[in-house]
Amino acid sequence: MTTLLDGDQVKAALDGLTGWQRDGDAIVRTADLPSFPAAIETVREVADIAEARNHHPDIDIRWRTVTFRCSTHSKGGITDLDIELAKQIDRVLASASR
């Protein structure tokens, strides 16, 4: 069963992620991609991962800048599902930035 992470657990999890910050009941990362098509492809890859996990981030795209916001809305905050999705997003972004 998925449970909310407390403040210390969120802080510890963020230490293992790249560029993520807590913003209230969510964790957020903004990334600049090399081009608009690269940003769209990154969003597509993250969408495939999210769909397979049935856990979806909020995504905002502005030209080549993409912001991902992860929160487990049904739990009212940050859970292990969000941390695991953030790890997958980090992997996609690492590949996209090459």
Residue pairs with C-beta under 8 A, 6 or more apart in sequence:
2 72
2 75
2 79
2 80
2 81
3 75
3 79
3 80
4 72
4 75
4 76
4 77
4 78
4 79
5 13
5 77
5 78
5 79
5 80
5 83
10 22
10 27
10 78
11 22
13 83
14 20
14 21
14 22
14 27
16 87
17 27
17 29
17 83
17 86
17 87
17 90
18 29
18 90
18 93
18 94
19 29
19 30
19 31
19 90
20 27
20 28
20 29
20 86
21 27
21 28
21 29
22 28
22 78
23 69
25 71
25 76
25 77
25 78
26 58
26 69
26 70
26 71
26 77
26 78
26 82
27 69
27 70
27 71
27 78
27 82
27 83
27 86
28 67
28 68
28 69
28 70
29 67
29 68
29 86
29 89
29 90
29 93
30 65
30 66
30 67
30 68
31 42
31 65
31 66
31 67
31 68
31 93
31 96
31 97
32 64
32 65
33 39
33 42
33 64
33 65
33 66
33 96
33 97
34 64
34 96
34 97
35 64
36 63
36 64
38 64
38 96
39 61
39 63
39 64
39 65
39 66
40 61
41 96
42 66
42 92
42 93
42 96
43 59
43 61
43 66
45 92
45 96
46 57
46 59
46 68
46 88
46 89
46 92
47 56
47 59
49 85
49 88
49 89
49 92
50 56
50 57
50 85
53 81
53 84
53 85
53 88
55 72
55 81
55 82
55 85
57 68
57 69
57 70
57 85
57 89
58 68
58 69
58 70
58 71
59 66
59 67
59 68
59 69
60 66
60 67
60 69
61 67
68 86
68 89
70 78
70 82
70 83
70 85
70 86
70 89
71 77
71 78
71 82
72 78
72 79
72 81
72 82
